[in-house]
C-alpha cells in the first residue's frame, strides 16, 4: 500500500512537471516566429519546420535549459528575426525605430503640404476687360 502511495505521488509530481513544461513550451512557441510562414508564431504554424522547432523547444526544456537559453539557441540559429518581439539592442534599433521615424516623416510632409497650400498666393481680382470676356464666354455656353 505504501509503495502504491509513493508511486501515485511520484506520478502526480511528474504530471505537474509535464504540465509546467507544456506551459513553458507553449509560451516559448508563442514568442518565436515561424521562419517559413513569417507572419505566424511557431505555436500557430502548421509548417513542418514549425513542428520541428516545437519539438526542439520541448527537447531543450526536458534537458533542463531555461527559457532564455532556448530563445538564445533559436536566435543564434536563425538571427534576431526569429523572435516575434525582438529585444531592444543596437542591432535591432532600426526595427524598433523605423516605424516611428517614418510616421514622423509622414506627419512632417503633411504639415508642410498644408502650410504650402494655405500660403498660396490669392488670385488677383479681374479687371473690367477680363470680366467682360468671362461674361461673353459664359453667354456663349448658355446659347
C-alpha positions in Angstrom: 0.0 0.0 0.0 2.8 2.3 0.9 4.5 1.7 -2.5 1.2 2.5 -4.2 1.0 5.8 -2.4 4.6 6.6 -3.3 4.0 5.7 -6.9 0.9 7.8 -7.1 2.7 10.8 -5.5 5.6 10.5 -8.0 3.1 10.3 -10.8 1.3 13.4 -9.6 4.7 15.2 -9.3 5.7 14.2 -12.8 2.3 15.2 -14.2 2.8 18.6 -12.6 6.3 18.9 -14.2 4.9 17.8 -17.6 2.2 20.4 -17.3 4.8 23.0 -16.4 6.9 22.0 -19.5 3.8 22.1 -21.7 3.0 25.6 -20.5 6.6 26.8 -21.0 6.7 25.2 -24.4 3.5 27.0 -25.4 4.8 30.3 -24.1 8.2 29.9 -25.9 6.5 28.8 -29.2 4.3 32.0 -29.0 7.5 34.1 -28.7 9.2 32.6 -31.8 8.4 33.4 -35.4 7.9 30.6 -37.9 10.8 31.1 -40.3 8.7 29.6 -43.2 5.4 31.5 -42.6 7.0 34.7 -41.2 3.6 36.1 -40.2 2.8 33.4 -37.7 4.3 32.2 -34.4 5.7 28.7 -34.1 2.7 27.9 -31.9 0.2 28.9 -34.7 2.0 27.5 -37.7 1.4 24.0 -39.2 4.6 24.1 -41.3 7.0 21.1 -40.9 9.7 23.5 -39.7 7.5 24.9 -37.0 6.7 21.3 -35.9 10.5 20.7 -35.7 11.0 23.9 -33.8 8.3 22.9 -31.2 10.0 19.5 -30.9 13.4 21.2 -30.3 11.8 23.5 -27.7 10.4 20.5 -25.8 13.8 18.6 -26.1 15.7 21.6 -24.7 13.2 22.1 -21.8 13.4 18.4 -20.9 17.2 18.8 -20.9 16.8 21.4 -18.2 17.6 24.6 -20.2 16.0 27.8 -19.1 13.6 29.8 -21.3 16.3 32.4 -22.0 18.7 29.6 -23.1 16.1 28.2 -25.5 15.4 31.7 -27.0 19.1 32.3 -27.3 19.5 28.9 -29.1 16.9 29.8 -31.8 18.2 33.4 -32.1 21.8 32.1 -32.6 20.5 29.7 -35.3 18.1 32.0 -37.2 19.0 35.5 -36.1 17.1 38.1 -34.1 14.3 37.9 -36.8 13.1 34.6 -35.3 11.9 36.4 -32.1 8.4 37.7 -32.7 9.2 40.7 -30.5 13.0 41.3 -31.0 14.8 42.7 -28.0 15.9 46.3 -28.0 19.6 46.4 -28.6 21.9 48.2 -31.1 21.4 45.6 -33.8 17.6 45.9 -33.7 17.3 49.7 -33.2 16.2 50.0 -36.9 13.4 47.5 -36.4 12.1 49.4 -33.4 12.8 53.0 -34.6 11.9 52.9 -38.3 8.1 52.9 -37.8 8.3 56.0 -35.6 10.7 57.8 -38.0 8.5 57.0 -40.9 5.4 58.2 -39.0 7.2 61.5 -38.1 8.4 62.0 -41.7 4.8 61.5 -43.0 3.5 63.9 -40.4 6.1 66.5 -41.3 5.3 66.1 -45.0 1.6 66.5 -44.3 2.2 69.7 -42.2 4.5 71.1 -44.9 1.9 70.4 -47.6 -0.9 72.0 -45.6 1.2 75.1 -44.9 2.2 75.5 -48.5 -1.5 75.2 -49.6 -2.5 77.9 -47.0 0.3 80.2 -48.2 -0.7 80.0 -51.8 -0.9 83.4 -53.5 -4.5 84.5 -53.7 -5.9 85.2 -57.1 -5.9 88.9 -58.1 -9.3 90.3 -58.8 -10.4 90.5 -62.5 -10.2 93.8 -64.3 -13.1 95.1 -66.4 -11.8 93.6 -69.7 -11.3 90.1 -68.2 -14.7 90.3 -66.5 -16.4 91.2 -69.9 -14.5 88.3 -71.7 -15.7 85.9 -69.0 -19.3 87.1 -69.4 -19.1 86.6 -73.2 -17.7 83.1 -72.8 -20.5 82.2 -70.3 -23.2 83.6 -72.5 -21.8 81.6 -75.5 -22.0 78.4 -73.3 -25.6 79.1 -72.4 -26.7 79.5 -76.0 
